Amino acid sequence: MEKLIINKPDLKFKKVSNHIFCSNFQIKNENLILSKIINFDLIKMIYDLNPDIYESVELKKENENEAICLIIVKHLFEDLGLPQRYIHVKINRIIENNNIIFKGYSIYNSNHKNIPENAFQMPIKQLIYDCNISNEHNIDINQSMELENITIPSFAEKILGMMIYKIFKRAKLFIEKL
């Protein structure tokens, strides 16, 4: 069932099953100890680098290892009659040996005041970013997103892949130029 959707030299994005998508890429910077910047502020920075994709991002840290994140995606396909999308997730940061892992899952309380009317929540069963620290200047990042009870149509898989590529390409270039 595995299907490669985006195959760029610096990012691979694939569909593993009807509900699971994975990507992987590397970040290198000889001037930084990268493990020191892998935290919730980095997640916020990634979204801040993409104002053409995101309408707003709210990240509320509960502590150093837990946060709640509300991401409102711009209404990119309004002309096609598709609803605006948002992501509302609880994220946990876990540090194990040479890995910093972010695990997230959807929070289903749409009472948040900033969610646009008629917006559709992306039902994320599990979102994992596994940041493997191969050395202090090189990190391999493997991402896995499992959706609940939703199948993304084939035509939209490429769009999703290109959005993910654009988001992480910007973050990668930003970090590598620091």
N, C-alpha and C positions, 0 to 999 in steps of 0.2 A: 504493500500500500504506500510505502514511502515515495514521496514525489518532491524533487528539487524544484523550487519555484524561482528563487533568485540565486544566481551563482556568480558572484562578483569576487575578484581576488581577495578583498578584505572582509567579505561577509557572505555566508551561506544561509539561506532561509528555506526550510523545507516543511512539508506537511507529512507528519508521521502517521496520523490516522484522521478520521473524519473530524475529530475535535481537538487534535494536538498539533501545534506548530512549534518548530524549534529554529534557533539561529545560533551562530557562533562567530566570534571575531576576536581580534587581539588588540590590545593597547600597549604601546611602548613609549617610554620617555626616560631617557638617560639622566635627566635633570631632576626628576622627582622620585620619591619613594611612594609608589602608587598605592600601596596598601593603606597609607595614611589618608588618602582622599576617597576611599571606597566607603561612603556612608550616606546618610539620607540627604545631605546637602548636595551630593553628586546627582542623586535622582532628581532633585528640584532643578539643578543646573541643566540637566539633559532636556527637561521640558521647557525651560526658559530659552534654550537655544533654538526652539522650533515654534516661534509665534505664528507662523503661517499654518500650522497644523492644530495648535491648541488655543482655545479661547481663554482658558484659565486653568491654573494648577494651584491647589491648596494642599500643603503638606503640614500636618500637625504631628509633631513628635510627641509621643507619650513618654518615651525615655530614649536612651541611646540605642536600644534594640527593637523598638516598636514605634510604628507610625501609622497614621490614617492618611490616605491620599485620595483626593477628588480631582479628577482630570476631566475637563469639559473639552471635547474635540470640536473644532469649528464645524459648522454645518456645511460640509464639503459637497454633499450630493442633494442639496435642497431642490435643485432644478429637476432632479429625477424622481422627486417625491419620496425620497428615503428620509427616515427620521434622523435627527442629530444624535450623536453617540456620546456617552460619558462612561467613565470608569470610576468606581468607588471601591477602594480596596484597603484592607488591613495588611500591613507589611511587617514581617519579622526579619530581623537581621541575626544571622547565626555565624559564629566564627569557629571553624573547625580546622585545626592544623594549618595548611596553606590555602584555605578556602574561606572566602567571605560570601555567604549565601543570603540572598534576599528571597523570602517566600511570601507570596501574597495570595489573597482570595477575596472575592467580592463581598461587600457588605450590602445587605438588601434593606436599607431604610431610606427611601427616597424623600424623606422629610427635610432634607438639606435645602436651605433657602436659595442656594445658587444654582440648582439644577433647573435647566430650562423646561418649560412645560412641553409635554409630548416628546421629550428626549428619551432615547432607548439606552438602558444600561447594558453594557457588554457583560454577559454572565461568565465571569472568570472563575472557574472551579479552582484552578491553581496556576500561579505565575511564579516561575523560579528563575533567578539570575544567579548563576554559580560563577563566582570570580575566583579562578584558580591562579594563585600567585606563583608563577614559575621562578621568578626572582624579583628583587625589589623594584625593577624597572620594566617588568613585563607581566601582563595579566592576560590570561585567556578567559573570555566570558562566553558562557553557554547559557542560552535563554530557552525556556520551555513555557509555552502557554497552553493550558488545557481549558477549553470552553465547555460550559454546561448546556446541554439541550439546544444547541444551535449549530447549524452547519453553514459554513461560509460558502456561497456559490463559487464555482470555479473562476468566473470572471473577476470576482472580488479578491481572490487569493493573491493575484499578482499585484493588485492595488495595495493590499495590506502589506505584502512583502516590500514593495517600493517605499511605502511610508516608513516601515521599520528601518530599511536601509538608509533612508534620508536622515532619520532621527539619530541613528547611531553613527553614521558617517560624520555628522556635525559634531557630536560629542567626542568622537575619537580624534578628529582634527584639532578641536579645541584643547583637549588634554595633551596631545602630542606636541603642541606648540607652546605649552607653558614653560 
